[in-house]
């Protein structure tokens, strides 16, 4: 049968260049000339002519090379065209094609934008020159980067914090005519929005009904956004929690600082800048949501992200700069670090979800000490969910279904189902409204 990487044709026609183009833009493939759609081998009448004509046509029309040979199949001569997987996208007659199953598919919409903007004929568009010159670079941002890199021991102490050209040349960020690359404009220019209107971060506070209460924009060189955003978040949006150990006052936060920093840096490095929308940090009464356009790599799921995985970087140069500044590691350890920080701080495990062509990371607020003690003493694999729910209600009768779900690590739907069963069995009852009421355990 014909497949993703194989196509049959009775005779050669120039219109089949679309399929050759699609093979090259996908995973490669081969086309057999002299075989009909039913798989019947009919052969070709003039193989010598085709052996010269086909490769010349492919090279002249698409600018690529393919291996063209004559082979005997069922005693008849056929032409086999083997097309490699391409290093960059090619077009046929101004249009881009790829393979979808056993059919040739015209690329449209966002996928087409991605090719046009990102391909750069084999060079990633972030590393191409933009219209800004070296004079637009922020000296403060460069100095900040070098200082951070020295602290992380990833930049030599001999590098001068004021040497803008040395930093730009370190990452091949400046052309011979003194134009800087897009990556340089994002990381170090005074106003990255001059090259991309979505090159900033937005913080918003929402109430439980999702109504916006206030917001801040973080419009800085990318290298300075993580610390600036954290400063705004923890000064204005996330109040500290004070506790006492003996006579000593201990300060902590609902959300671990290093986990939030890691997620912001991740969002900057992995955002798809075709979408001219900012990275958003949404603060709710019981959670923080960090969202950016640009989903997981193809074939990945939330489980892949939380498990051991390879490092796949959408914007390699941005990631390299953050790495040298000491913000990130190269070994795909970021999400593991986020989960460890949440566990250390007493927060439930974070959630990652894909929607609207983007990825959202959700951090849930820190659990109180009593809840942590209850969960630490219960083995979830042995205890019934209903027993854990009863323990949580005994600790906090006003606890919500969502808070129970976050604490136990199940869906809210599972909690609601078990609450209904407990109510029907006469073990608990609800007093007051859904939002202002509380649970009462009946009997023991």
N, C-alpha and C positions, 0 to 999 in steps of 0.2 A: 504493500500500500504506500501511497504518497504520504509524506510526513513533514514534520517541522524542518527537517534538513534534507529532504529529497523531493524532487519534482520530475515528472515525465512529460515529454512533448513529442508529437509526431514528427514535426519538422522545425527547423530553426526560423524564428522571426525576430526582428529587432525589438518588438514590443516586450519580448521576454527579458530584456534588460532590467525591467522592474523587479523581476524575481531574483536576478543576480544581485541587484542592489539590496534587496531585502535580506538575502543570505548574508551578505557582507555586513549589514547593519545589525544582524542578530548573532547567531552562533556559528555561522558558516553553513555550507551544505553543498549538495551536488545536483546537477540537472542532467538527465539522460535524454538525449535527442535520438529519436527512432523507436520510441515506446509510447503507446497510446494510454489514455486514462484508465483503461481496463487492465493494463499491465501486459498487453500483447506486444511482443517485439516485432517491429516492422522494418527496422533498419533505415539507413539513409542512402541516397543514390550517389552523392558526390562528397565523400568524406574528405578528400584532399583539399577541396575548396573551403570546406567548413573549418578545417584545422587551421587555416590562415585567416579566414574572414572573422570567425568568432572572437579569438583573442584580440585582434586589432580593434574590433567594434567595442569590446568591453573596455579596453584601455583608452580609446579615443572618447567614449561617451561617459565613462565613470571615473577614469583616471586611476584604475586599480588593475592588478594582474590576477588572472585565474589560470589554473592548469587545465589545458584542453587536450584530450587524448582520444584516439579511436580504439574501440575494443569490440571483440566478438562476443555477442550475447545470443545464445540459442542459434548459432551459426550465421548470424546477421551482424553487419557492422553498424555500431552505434557510436555516437559522440558523447563523451563524458566530460562535463564541465565541473571542475572542483573549485569551489569558492572558499577562501579562508575567512575566519572571523576577523573583522576589520579593527584597526586601532582607532579609527575615528569614523564618524558618519559620512556617507556620501549620498548625493542626490541624483536622481535621474530626471532630466528635463525639469529641474527646479522643484521637484517633489521628493520627499523622503518616504521610504518604505521599510517595513520589517515583516517578519513571519509571525503569524498567529495560527498555531496548529499547522495544517497543510495548505493554508492560503496566504497569499501576499496581501499585506495590509497597509493602507495609506496612513501615515502618521499625522495626527492632527492635534489641535488644542495645546494643553500644557506640555505634553510630551514633545511637540514640535518646538515650542518656545525653549525648552530645555536644550534641545539639540542646537538651535541657532545661537543661543547665548553661551552655553557651556562648552561646546565642542572645540571651537577655535582651531579646527583642522589639526587635531592631535595635541594641542596645548590647552590646558585648562584656562578658562576665561579669566579667572582670578589673577593669573600671572601675565595677562596682557596689559599693555599701557592704557591708561585712561587719559582724560583731558587735563588732569591736574599736574602741576609741576612740583618740584622739590620744595619750593617756597611755601606750599600749602601744608607742609608737615609741621605738626606741633612739637616744638622742642621739649616742652614739658612732658609730652607723652613718650618721646624717645628716652629722656632722662629717667622717667618712671620705669620703663621697660628694662633699661640697663641695670638700674639699681636692684630691681626685683630679681633679674637674672644672676647678679652677683651674689645676692642673698641665698639663692637656690644653688649656687656653685655650678651654674651652667654657662655662665659668661665670665671670661677672664677678667681679673681685677685690673688688667692693663688697658681695657677698653674705656675710652673717655665717654662719660654720660652725655656730653654735648655734641658728640660726633655723629650727626645725622646721616651723613653719607656712608659711614662705616656700617651702621645698622641696616640701611637700605641695601647696600651691596652684599651684606651677610646673607640676605634672603633673595638676592637677585630681583630687587623691587624697583629698580630705576633703569630707564633705557638710556641710550647714548645721547639722545636729545633732551635729557633731563626730565622726561615725563615719568611719573610714578605709576606702578601697577595698581589694579583695583584692590589687591590685597593690602598694599601700602596705604591706600586711601582709607580703607576700612579701619586698619589697625592704628594708624598714626596721624591721619590728617585732622585738622581742627574741626572739620564738619563733614563726616562721612555721608551725610544725606545729600551732599552735592552730586554724588555718583550713584546713590540708590536711596530712594525715599523711604525705604523700610529699614534703613541701617540705624536703628536705635531701639531702646527698650522702654516699655511702658509698664508702670505699676499702678494697679487700681485696687481699691478696697470696696467690697460688696457686702451687703447685709444678707441674712439667710434667705431672702426672697430674690436675690440676684440683682438688687438695685444698686447702682454705682453711688458711692458716698463721696469719694475723692480720688484723685489720681496725680501721678507725677511722671514726667518724661525724663529719661536718662539719655541725653544726647552728647556723647563724649567719644573720643577715639576708642575703638573697641578694647584696647589693652587696659583702659581705665574703667570700663563699664562694670565689671564684677564688683570691685571694691566700692565704687560709687553707689551702685544699686543696693549693696548690703548696708551701707551707711544709712541710706534713706529708709530701707525696710525696717531695720532694727531701731532707728531713732523715732520713726513716725508710725509705723504700721504694726510692729510686733513688740508689745510691751514686755519687759523682763518679768520673771517670776522670782520672788524672794522666798527663800526657805532657811531654816536654821538647823545647824548640826551642833548641838550643845549651845555655847554662847556665840558661835560664829555664824554670820549671815552669809548664805550661799546664793549667788545670782545665777539663774539659768534662763533659757528661753523655750517657748513652746516648740520651736523648730531648730534643729542643729545648724549652726552657722556654716560649717564646712560642707554640709550636704546641699544647702541652698546655693553656696558658691559654685560647687561642682556642677549642679544642674544648669546654672546660668552660663557658665563657660561652655558646657556641652551644647546648649542651645545656640550660642554664638557660632561655634565651630561646625555644627551640623545643619544649620538653617539653610533652606533652599532660597537664595536671594533673587530667584526669578519672581517670587511672590513679594511684592513690595509692601508687605505688612510687617510691623515691628514684632519683636519677641514680647510676649506679655507675661506678667507676673500678677496673678489675681489672688487677693487675700480675702478669704471668707472667715466667718467666726470659728470654724472648726478645721480649716484646711488651707493649703496654698496650692495653686495650680500654675505651672510654668509651661507655656505653650510656644512652639515655633513651627512654621511651615517646613516640611521636609520629614517624611516618615522614615520608618526603619528600612534597612537594606532589603532588597527583594528576597522573599522566603523567610525573613526573620519574624518572630513573634515576641510577645512580652516574655515568654519563657526563655527564649534565646538570649534576650537582653539581660535577664537576671542571672543566667547561668554563665558558664565559662564560654567565652566567644573571642573571635579575632577582632582586631581593631580595624574598622572600616570608616575612613574619614572622608566626609563629603567635601570639605574645604581644607585641603592638606596644608597650604601655607599658613592659614590662620591657626591651625592646630600646632604647627611647628613653632610659631611665635609664642603661643601660650605655653608650650612645653618648655621653651628656653627661659621663659619668665618664671617657671616653677609652678604654674597653675595646674598642669595636667601631666599624666604619665603617657607613655607610648604603648602600654601593654593592656589596653582595654580594661583598666582597673577602676574607671570612674564610677560605674553603677554599683559595683561591689562596695566602693568606699561610701557611697550614699546610703546603701542599706546598712552598713556597719555603723555609720554615724547615727542613723535613726534608732537602731537597736540600743546603742550606748546611751542615747538621750531619753529612751523610754517611749519613743514614737512607734506606732504600728508600721508594718512594712509598707513602703511607698507603692503606688500603683502607676503603671505606664499604659497608655492607651493611644491608639491611632484613630484620628478622624479628620475629615476635611483636608486631606493631603498633608497632615501634620502629626506631630507627636506631642502628647501632653504628659507631664510628670506631676503626680499629686502627692503631696506630703500631708499626713494627718497629724493633728495636734498631739502633743505629749500626753500620755496617760498619767493619771495620778498614781501615787505610790501604792495605794491599797489595791487598785486594779492590777498593777504589775505584780504585786504579791499573790493575788488570786490566780492570775494566769500562770505564774511561775510554779505554783503548787498543783496545777492541773495538767495532766497529760491529755492533750486534745485527741490523740489517737485512741485513747481508752474511754475518756469521759464522753457522755452524750452531750450534744450541743445544748439541749434543754437544761442540763445540770449546770453548765457554764453560764448560761443566761440567768438562771436563778441566783448564782453566786454574784454576778455583776449587779443584778437588781438589789440584792441584799446590801451591797456596798453603796449603791447610788440609785435610789428609787426613781429619780428623774432622768436616768440615762435614756438616750434616744436609740432607736433601732439602728440608725446609721453608725452611732458610736459603738454599739455592740458588734456590728459587722466588722468595723475597722479593728477593734480589739481582738476579736477571735480570728479574723482573716477569712471570713466567708462573705457571701453577698447579702445585701440588705433584704433581698427577697427570701433568702433562707431564714433570716432572723424573724421576719414577719410571719412566715409559715409556722415556725416553732412557737412564737408568741400566741398565735391563734390556737394551736394545739394545747398549750398550757392553760389558756383561758377556758377552752371547752372542757378540759379535764378538771376544772375547778381549783387549779393550783395557784393562779394569780388572777388579779382583776385590776382594771384601770379606773382611776379616779381623776376627774377633771378633764380638761380639753386635751387634744392631741399634742399641742405645743406646751401648755402650761401645767398639765397634769402629772401624775406619778403612778408607778406600779406598786401594788400591794401583794405580798406573798401571803397566801391563805394557809393557816395552820402553821406547822413548823417551817 
